[in-house]
Amino acid sequence: MTECVIPHHGQPCGIDLVDRIRRTGPGRGGDKSADRPAGHRRRVTLRNVTPPAEPARSRDRRGWLVWVLPALVTLVVTLAGIGHAQPWRDELATWSAATRPVPDLVRLAGTIDAATGPYYLLMHGWTALAGTSPTALRLPSALAMAGAAALTARLGDRLAGPRAGLLAGLLLAVLPGTSRYGQEARPYALATLLAVLATLLLVGALRRPTWRRWAGYAVAVAALGLLHLIAFTLLAAHALVVVLAAARGRPAAGVEPWPDAPDPAPGGAGGREAAPPAGATGRGLLWRWLVALLPAAVLVAPLVLAAGGQRGRQLDWVRLVRVDDLAALPGGLAQSGVVGGLLVGLAALGAGWLGRRALLPGTAVLLPVLLLFAAGTAVPLWVTRYLVFTVPFACLLAGAALAGVRLGPALAVVTLAGLLGLPDQAALRRTHEWPRTAPVDYAGVARIVADREQPGDAIVYSPRDSWLFPDLGLAYHVGARRPRDVLVVRDQRQRADLWAAECDRPAECLAGVDRVWLVVTGRRADPLAAVPGAKGDALRDAFTVRQVWPRPGLTVALLTR
């Protein structure tokens, strides 16, 4: 009896091939079947034979599910309670900037927050269409995180197989950090989406380095830099992979197609390996990558120069990094210490299991972290959320680790991660402040003022230059119905800033006002005593405290003459 097996697959050759073998005999050396015992199975191994291809419809269905399922789960999780937490200080800055006319927005970028200027411009167009409710402000981030989960699954499929991609996308979906930054009107979710997209396009360009693929990569990298300058550190990982691929080929860089995946290139899986296309190796590959970076360099360089000049004012609240900040990074990014620890452990296992294929996702996590940490020891730059874009790559490594076991247990681990993060999921839907033990209740203060305001009332804030933005919080929740900001001589729009300018002689500006609403940061038993300088003297000389309402993070008092 003859058994035919194709090497490395263990699949039968098929009836037609077996019949051919029987007709032609064993080949050179003559027929020795007479010397074998009855019932003996003769094993014939064929070389250079393509195994039976998986039906295209089945393969397409599987590929479709790999990325659609994580996207849907992420969207469902992120949209749940998206409007519950009131906008926090950073989102108030987004609202203030995005609702200004474009010329004023450009002027603002010249004064402060230039690094976030392109995002503000994007949100300017979005809010004109969707409005400025908390849900409307956050919806682009939710959609971006869903897209990031889908692309993470696609990238995992390319580098580690479909099961690893699916598990990586699902793990990203259930992280509390994904909901946190998917429910925030800031650029971090969009930067995460673009970081994964740029990396996925890089893998495609390394495999088939056509100018069309490099053009897509160039657009993604330029958009990434415009939305989040710190995310440009991802290019260090890209550079390492490109150099290795140019010098030693795709296998050395860990970006060759997964064995079970069909290679879209001519002569791909199942046949003889095709000759590399032009520009696929050596200097040609490196040259094309450098050319693809030129648009990003041209567009982002002015942004870098402007942001560098604003750093002293923009990041005056950031301190130099310490080693314990590095240790707290996983919990901060995952928004849960236990889930962050689980993710790091799984990612380490996945890196060991993937071998060379772990190079791209591994360096996409480590190099941005190490570069920002090194810079943060000399310049105050270390902010945990600036590194959110590295989380999908850690999830990819973790998905590769889980792919080494059966799907049922692997999904159980993903479910466990989701369950462990439930307390943090609930907490971040109550407040976006960090730490969550220090919420700021802008809406509560706004209700107190709106319910008790009388015609002719004025309002005063202290301190005016606080990063808590108490005036923006009241403006967002009360709108034009709020009391007159009696001390303001130039508002935020007129100053092209996030803070208004107050009069130099507060006593004169307060003349003719009988009732003043005083809003101070922090919980104060005597809010009037907490106001410093000439403003405090003018208030204490002319007014007395009638009633005080302490709220989380803020205190509001009604002053009368």
N, C-alpha and C positions, 0 to 999 in steps of 0.2 A: 504494500500500500504506500502511496506517495503523498507526503504532506509538504506543502509549499508555504514558506513564511517570508514576509518582506522584512528586512533588517530594521531594527529600532522601533518597529510599530507592532509586531506580533500579530498582524492582520493576515488572513488567508489571501492567497493570490487571486482566487476566483476560479470558477469551473473552467472557463475557457483556457486559462493558463495551465491548469492541471492537466487537461486533456492534451494540450500541446506537448507537455513534458512526457506524458505517457507514449505519445506517438513517436517522438524523436528519440526516446531512450535517454540514458543517463549521460550520454556524451562520450568523451574519450575514455578508453580503458575497457570498452565492451560491456556487455550486459552481465552483471554478476548477481542477478536476482536469484539465480538457481542456487547460489551458495548460502542464501539467507533462509532462516527458518520461516515456516509458514506464518502469515499474520504480521511479519515484521514491517514496521512503518519506516519508509525511507523519507528523510527530511531533506528538501531541496531549498536552498536559500538563493534568492534572486537579488542581484545588485542593480542599483540605479533604476529602480522601479517605483513609480509614484503610487502611494497607497490610495485606496478608494477615497475620493474626496467627499467631505461632508456636504450634504445638500445645501446649496446656497441659501435657500429659504430658511432652513433651520439655523444656519450660521448667522444670517442677518437678524433673525428673531432674537437669538441669544445676545448679539452685540447691541441690539436696541434696548433690551432689558437691562444690560449692564449699566448703562448711563441714565436711562429714564427713571428707573426705580429710585436711585439715590436723589435725583433731582426732585422727584415728587415728595419723598419723605422729608427732605430738607425744607421744601416750600411749605408743607403742612406744619411742620414743627415751628418754623420761623414765623409764619403768619399767625400762629396761635398766640393771642394776647399781645399783638404787635403794638397796639395803641394804648395799652394799660398804663405803662410807666410814663410819667410826664417827661417832656424833653429836659435833658440835663444841660449843664453849662455849655459843653461843646456843641450840642445840637442847637442851643439858642444862638451861638455864634453862626452856625450854618444858616439858620432862619434869618438872622439879621443881614447877613451878606447876600443870600440868595434873593431876597425880596427888594434889593436895591436896583436901580437902573444900571444897565451895563457900564456906562461911563463912570458912575460912582463905584461900581465893583472893581473896575480897573484901577481907579485911584486908591481904593482900599488895599489892593495887592501891592501898591507902591509904598504903603505905610506899614502894614502888618499882614501876616498870614499869606504871603506870596506863594508859599509852597502848597497851600490849599486853594489858591485862586482858580485853577482849572476846574476843580470839583465844584466850587461855588458857581462858576459859570454854567456848568452842566445842570446844577440844581436850580439855577435861575430859570432855565427853560422848562425844567420839570414842574416847578411850583406854579408857573404860569398856566400849565395845563391841568395839574392835579390838585392844586391848593396847598395849604400849609398845615393841615391837621397832622397830629403825630403819625398817624398811619400813612398819610400821603408822603410826608417827609422821609419815612423809613422804607417805603415800598421798594425803591431802587436797590437798597442794600439787601433786602430779602430776596429779590430776584437774582441779584448778583451772587449771593451765597448758594442759591439753588443751582445756578450755572456753574459755580466753582465745584460743587459736589459732582455734577455730571462730568465735568472735564477731569476731575480727579479720578473718577472711575475709568474714563477713557484712557488717561495716561497710565493708570495701573494695568489696564488691559494690555496696552502696548508693551509695557516693561516687564510685567510679572504674570500676565495671564488674566482671563476674564473673571475668575473667581476672586483673585486678589483685587482687581479693580472694583468689583461689586462691593466687596467687604470694606475697601478703603472709602468708597463714597458713602456707604451707610454709616460707617464710624464717624465720618465728618458730620453727617446729618444730625447725629444724636449728641454731639458735644455741646455743653452749655455755652461755650465760647462762640460757636457758630450762631446760636440764637442771639447771643449778646451783640455781636457785631453785625448780624443780619437784621437787627432791630434798632440800628443806630444810624442817624443821618450824618454820617461821616464817611470818608473815602476808603476805609479799610476793607470793607467787603468787596468793593469794586476792584481794589488793588489785588485782593486775593484771587478774584476771578481772572484778572489779567496776568498774574504771575503764573497760574496754572496753564492758561491759554498759551502764553509765550513759551513755556517749557514744552508743552505738547507740540507746538509748531516747530520748535527746535528739533525735537526728535524726528518729526516728519522730514524736515529739511536735511538732517544728517543722513537719513536713509535714502532720500531721493532729492538731492540738492539742486532743484530747479530754481530759476529766478522767481517764479511765482510763489513758491513756498517761502523763499527768503523774504519776499516782499510782505507776505502775511506776518512773518515773524517780526519784521522791522516795524510794522504798524502796531503790533501788540506791545513791543518793548517801548516804543515811544509813548503810547498811551499809559503804560505802567509808570514810566518816569514822571509824566505830567501829573498823574493822580497821587503819587506817593514816592517822594524822592528816596526815602530809606529803602524802598523795595528794589531800587537799583542795585543793591548789594547782591541780589539774586544773580546778576550777571557774572559774579565771580565763579559761581557754580557752572554757569553756562560756558564760561571761558575755559575752565578746566576740562570739561567734557569735549569741547570743540578741539582743543589742542591735542588731547589724547586720540580723538578720532582722526585728526589730520596726520598725526605722527605714526600711529600704530593700528588704525582701522577701527571700525565700529565695535567689534567684539571687545577690544581693550577699553573702550569708553562705556561699555555696558548698555548700548542703545540698539543692538541688533534685534530683529523681530523675535518675539516669543515663539518657541518651537511649535506650539499648537495653533498659532495664528497664521492665516494666509498672508504672504508677503505681496503687497500690491505691486512691487517692482517686477519687471519682466525677468523670467528665470528664477522666480522666488522659490518658496517652499515646494518641495516635492521634486524638483528638477535639479540639474546641475547649476551651481552658483554662477550667476551672470557676472560679467566683468563690471566693475564699478563704473557708473556713469561719469561723464566729465565733471570735474569739480567736486567729486565725492571724497577725495583723499588729498593729503599733502597740502601744498600751499594754496591750491585752488579753493579748498574747503575753508581754510583760515581766512583767505581773502574775502570770500563771499560773506562770511560772518561779520567781518569788520565793516564791510560796505553796508550791511544791514543795520549796523549800529549808528551810521551817520545821521539818519533823520532824528533819532533820539538825541544824539549829541547836540545837533543844531537847535532842537526845540527845547531841550531841558537845560542847556547851559545858562541862558538868561535867567531861568527860574532859580537855578542853583546860586547864581551871583546875588539875586535879589533876596533870596531866603537867607543866605549867609550874612548879609548886612543887617537882617532883622533878628538874628538869632539871640542876641543879648536881651531883647525885649520879648521875643516870642517864647523863649524857653527859660525865662528867669525863675520859673517855679521848679525846674528840674535840677537835681543835684548830680554830682559825679557818681558813677556806678560803683557798686561794691560787690564782692563775691557772693554775698547772700542774695543779691538781686538775681544773679544767674541761677542760683538754686531754686528761687521762687518762680522762675520763668514758666515752667510747664503748667503749674497751677494757675498762673495769671492768664496764660493764653487759653487754656481750657476752661477758665472761670470756675474751676473746681480742683482742689488739691489732689483728691483721690483719683479723679478721672485723668488728670494730667499725669500722675504717676503711672497709671495703667497704660496710658498712651506711650509714654517713654519706654516702659518695659517691653511692650509689644513691638515698638519701632526698632529697638535694639535687636530683638530676636529676628525680625524681618530683615534687617541689614545683614545679619550673619547668614541667613538662609539664601538671600538673593546673590550674595557674592559680588561680582563685578557690576551686576545690574543695579546694585544699591548705590552706585557712585553718584548718579544724577540726583535722585531724591535725597540721598544722605547729605551731599554737599549743599543742596538747596535748603536744608535745615541748618546745618552746622556753620557754613561760611557766613551767611548774613548775621547769625547770632554772634559769632566770634568777632566779625568786623565791627558791629555796632558796640559790642562790649569793649573792644580795644579803643575805639574812638571815644566811648563814654568815660573812660578813665582819665582823659585829658580835657574833654569838652562835654558839658551837660547835654547829652543826647539820648540817654537810655530811658525809653518809655516802653513798657511791655507791649502795649497795643500796636506799636509801630512794627512788630514782628508777626502780626496775625497771618500775614501771607505765607509764612513757613509751615503753618499747621497742616494744610493738605498733603504736603510731602511727608510729614511724619505719619499721617494717616495711611499714605500709600505703603510705607514700610510696615506699618502695623497690619494692614490688609494682607501683605505678602506673608507675614507670620501666620495669620489666621488661615490663609489658604492652604497651609500645610496639613490641616486637619479636615475632617469631614464638614460638609456645609452646615449640618445641624448644630454641632458644638460651636462652630465659628460664629454662627448667628446668635447663639446663646451668649457668647462673650460680648458681641455688639449690644445685645439687649441689656446685659449687665452694666455695660458702660452707660447706657441711657438711664437705667434705673438709679445708678449711683449719682448721676447728675441731676436727678429730679429736684432735690431741695434747692440747688442753685438755679435751675430753670425757673422755679417758682419765684425765687428771690429777685432775679434780674427783671422779672415782669412787674415787680413792685417799684424798683428804683434802678436807674442806670449809674448811679454814683458809685465810685470805688474809693474806699471800702464801702460796702453796702450798709454798714452800721452808721454812716454819716450822710443820710439823705438830705436833700434840700427841697422843701415844700413850697415851690413858687405858686402852685395852684391854690394852696391853702391860704397864703397871704393875699393872693388876688381876690379870692372870695370874700375875705374879711373886709378888704377895702371897698370892693364893689357893692357889698351889701349895706355898708354904713356911710358911704360917701354922700356929701351934701354939696350943692352948688357953691363954687368959690373955694373949695378945698384945694390945698396944694400937697405935693409929696416931695420928700427929700430922702436921698439914699446915702448910706455910709457903710463902708468906704466906697467912693465912686469908681475907683480904678480896680476893684476886686475882680478876680477871675471867676467869681461866682455869678457875675452879671445880674445883680438883683433887679436893675432897671429893665434889662431885656426880658427877664422872667415875667415881670408885671406887664410889660408891653405885649408880650406874646399872649398871655391869658386874658387880659382885660381889653387890650386894643385901645382905640381912640377914646373910650369911655373912662379911662383912668384920670385921676386928678392931674392938674397942671404941674409939670416938673419945674418948679419955680426958680431954682438956682441955675438952670441950664442956659448958657449963652450960645453954645454951638453944639448941636446934637451929633450923634455918631455919623450920620450921612454927611453932614457939612464938614466934619473933621476928617472924613475918610479914615475912620478908626472904629474900634469896637467900644470905645468909651466916649462919653460926652465931656464937654468942658464946662465948668461952673464959673459963676461970677466971682470976682476977687473980693467983693464987699458983700458978704451974705446978709448982713443986717439990712442994708438998703434994698436988696432983692426981696426980702421977706416982708417989707413994709406993706401994709394993707391986707395982709393975710391973717385970718383969725383962727383957722384950723389947719394943722399940718399933720400929714401922715408920715411918720418916720419909719423907714425900713433899714434895719442894720443886719449885718451878717452875724451868725452865731446866735445862741440862746442867751439873752441878756435880762437879768432881773431889773436893771436900770438902763434901758437903751439910750436915754438922753446923755448919761454919763460916758457912754462908749464913743460918742462922736468927738473926734479930735479937732484942734485948730480953731480958726476963726469961725468956721461953720458951727462947731459945737458951742462956742461962746455966744454966738448970736441966738441960737436956739434956747440955750439955758437962760439967757437974760430976758427973753421976751415970752417964753412959753413954759407951761407946766404939763406934766404927764397926766392925761385924763384916764387912759386905760392902756393895758399892755396885753398883747396876744403872742405868746411864744409858740413858734412852729418849728419843726425839724429844720435845722440849718439857718433859720432866719427868725428875727423878732420884729413885729410890727407894733407901733405905738401911736395913739392918737394924742396930739399935743394941741392945747388951746391957750389963748392969751389970758 
